[in-house]
Amino acid sequence: MSTSGPRRRITGAGRLLIAAPKFNYSIPGALKNALDRASTD
């Protein structure tokens, strides 16, 4: 799975707003995985 497109959009954004349901006072696992994959080199 390529993350170059989403990574470019996230790093090029002036601001980033993430809205997700609270899951045990944390973010959902799928969202965490997506953010982790987009933030690695």
Buried (B, 14 or more C-beta within 10 A) or exposed (E): EEBEEEBEEBEEEEEEEEEEEEEEEEBEEEBEEBBEEBEEE
